[in-house]
Amino acid sequence: MSDPALPAFRALDAAADALAHGGLRWESVPVLAYKEDATTPFRAVTRHVLFHTPELAAEWRYFEVAPGGYSTLERHEHAHAVMVLTGHGRALVGEAVQAVRPFTLVSIPGWTWHQFRAAPDAPLGFLCLVNVVRDKPQLPSQADLKALRRNPEIATFLDGGHE
């Protein structure tokens, strides 16, 4: 059953300006901390749960990464489907680093290292579709980081470089 606390319709507040500059907000949808665990490495990210619908077995979320911020470098069993809505930045998925901008679609297979980084001059906002029931993320070990850094493009990305 759908979350009864959320109304069936939730309009986007101040859509045109928010799409251009970040700061998307929906009626009756709280802005949440990105992660509950403060020891997980990330910077300047908010989370909005737009739908948490067991009947669909899906949760639809919106994340916004402030300029220069980044999501956690992680992997897990479940897959993601992501669509960038605002701003620009770069994303790591597996062995590939790619520039992302509005309407870029990103498919993240299970057990694949991934991270999103906003450009220094703009926020990065994206929708993320995941399973309602899902496993917990794994953070990279020192050996995992060493293996990722063998790729110079990934090393530059992890060090915060933008090309």
C-alpha positions as CSV (number, residue, x, y, z in Angstrom):
1,M,0.0,0.0,0.0
2,S,1.2,3.5,-0.7
3,D,2.4,5.7,2.1
4,P,-0.9,7.2,3.4
5,A,1.0,10.3,4.7
6,L,1.7,11.5,1.2
7,P,-1.1,13.0,-0.9
8,A,-1.8,11.5,-4.3
9,F,-0.7,14.7,-6.0
10,R,2.4,16.7,-5.1
11,A,3.2,19.7,-7.2
12,L,6.7,21.0,-7.8
13,D,7.2,24.3,-6.1
14,A,8.7,27.2,-8.2
15,A,9.5,24.7,-11.0
16,A,11.1,27.0,-13.7
17,D,13.6,28.6,-11.4
18,A,14.4,25.4,-9.5
19,L,15.0,23.5,-12.7
20,A,17.4,26.2,-13.8
21,H,19.3,26.7,-10.5
22,G,18.6,23.6,-8.3
23,G,16.6,23.6,-5.1
24,L,13.7,21.5,-6.3
25,R,11.1,21.0,-3.6
26,W,7.7,19.2,-3.7
27,E,4.6,19.9,-1.7
28,S,4.3,17.6,1.4
29,V,7.7,16.0,0.7
30,P,10.3,16.7,3.4
31,V,13.9,17.4,2.6
32,L,15.9,14.7,4.4
33,A,19.5,13.9,5.2
34,Y,21.2,11.9,2.5
35,K,22.4,9.2,4.9
36,E,21.5,8.6,8.5
37,D,25.1,7.3,9.2
38,A,27.3,10.3,9.7
39,T,30.5,8.2,9.2
40,T,29.6,7.5,5.5
41,P,31.7,9.8,3.3
42,F,29.7,12.3,1.2
43,R,29.4,16.0,1.0
44,A,26.4,18.4,0.7
45,V,23.6,16.0,-0.5
46,T,19.8,16.0,0.4
47,R,17.3,13.3,-0.2
48,H,13.5,13.5,-1.0
49,V,11.4,10.4,-1.0
50,L,8.8,11.1,-3.7
51,F,7.1,7.7,-3.7
52,H,7.6,4.7,-1.4
53,T,5.2,2.3,-2.9
54,P,5.3,-1.4,-2.0
55,E,2.6,-2.2,-4.5
56,L,5.0,-1.2,-7.2
57,A,8.0,-2.6,-5.2
58,A,9.7,0.7,-6.0
59,E,10.9,3.9,-4.3
60,W,11.3,7.0,-6.3
61,R,13.7,9.5,-4.8
62,Y,15.2,12.9,-5.7
63,F,18.7,13.7,-4.6
64,E,20.4,17.1,-4.8
65,V,24.1,17.5,-4.6
66,A,25.3,21.1,-3.9
67,P,28.1,22.6,-6.0
68,G,31.3,20.7,-5.3
69,G,29.4,18.0,-3.4
70,Y,29.3,14.3,-4.0
71,S,27.4,11.1,-3.1
72,T,28.9,8.1,-1.4
73,L,31.2,5.9,-3.4
74,E,29.4,2.6,-2.9
75,R,28.1,-0.7,-4.4
76,H,25.3,-3.0,-3.5
77,E,23.2,-5.9,-4.9
78,H,20.3,-3.8,-6.1
79,A,20.3,-1.9,-9.4
80,H,19.4,1.8,-9.8
81,A,17.8,3.8,-12.6
82,V,18.8,7.5,-12.5
83,M,17.7,10.5,-14.5
84,V,19.5,13.9,-14.0
85,L,17.0,16.8,-13.8
86,T,19.1,19.8,-12.9
87,G,22.7,21.1,-13.1
88,H,25.6,19.1,-14.2
89,G,28.5,17.1,-13.0
90,R,30.1,13.7,-13.5
91,A,29.2,10.1,-12.6
92,L,31.3,7.1,-12.0
93,V,29.6,3.8,-12.9
94,G,32.0,0.8,-12.8
95,E,35.0,1.6,-14.9
96,A,33.5,4.6,-16.7
97,V,33.4,8.3,-15.7
98,Q,30.9,10.3,-17.7
99,A,29.7,13.9,-17.7
100,V,26.0,14.2,-16.8
101,R,23.5,17.0,-17.4
102,P,19.7,17.3,-17.5
103,F,17.9,14.3,-18.9
104,T,21.0,12.1,-18.9
105,L,19.9,8.5,-18.0
106,V,22.2,6.4,-15.9
107,S,21.8,2.7,-15.4
108,I,23.7,1.3,-12.4
109,P,23.8,-2.5,-12.3
110,G,24.1,-4.4,-9.1
111,W,27.5,-4.7,-7.4
112,T,28.9,-1.8,-9.5
113,W,30.9,1.0,-7.9
114,H,29.2,4.3,-8.4
115,Q,29.3,7.9,-7.3
116,F,27.8,11.3,-8.4
117,R,29.8,14.5,-8.2
118,A,28.3,18.0,-8.8
119,A,30.4,20.5,-10.8
120,P,32.0,23.2,-8.7
121,D,29.7,25.9,-10.2
122,A,26.3,24.1,-10.1
123,P,24.2,21.7,-8.1
124,L,23.4,18.3,-9.5
125,G,19.8,17.0,-9.0
126,F,18.6,13.6,-10.1
127,L,15.7,11.2,-9.7
128,C,16.6,7.7,-8.6
129,L,14.4,4.6,-8.9
130,V,15.2,1.6,-6.6
131,N,13.5,-1.4,-5.0
132,V,11.5,-0.7,-1.8
133,V,13.2,-3.7,-0.2
134,R,17.0,-3.5,-0.9
135,D,20.3,-4.4,0.7
136,K,22.7,-2.0,2.4
137,P,25.5,-0.4,0.5
138,Q,29.1,-1.5,0.8
139,L,31.9,1.1,1.0
140,P,35.2,0.4,-0.8
141,S,38.1,-1.2,1.1
142,Q,41.6,0.2,0.7
143,A,42.2,-2.6,-1.8
144,D,39.1,-1.6,-3.8
145,L,40.2,2.0,-3.9
146,K,43.7,1.0,-5.0
147,A,42.2,-1.0,-7.8
148,L,39.8,1.8,-8.9
149,R,42.7,4.3,-8.8
150,R,44.7,2.2,-11.4
151,N,42.5,3.9,-13.9
152,P,43.8,7.5,-14.2
153,E,40.4,8.9,-15.2
154,I,38.8,7.3,-12.1
155,A,41.7,8.5,-9.9
156,T,41.1,12.1,-11.1
157,F,37.4,11.8,-10.5
158,L,37.9,10.4,-7.0
159,D,40.2,13.3,-6.2
160,G,37.5,15.8,-7.2
161,G,38.8,16.7,-10.6
162,H,36.4,17.9,-13.3
163,E,37.2,17.7,-17.0
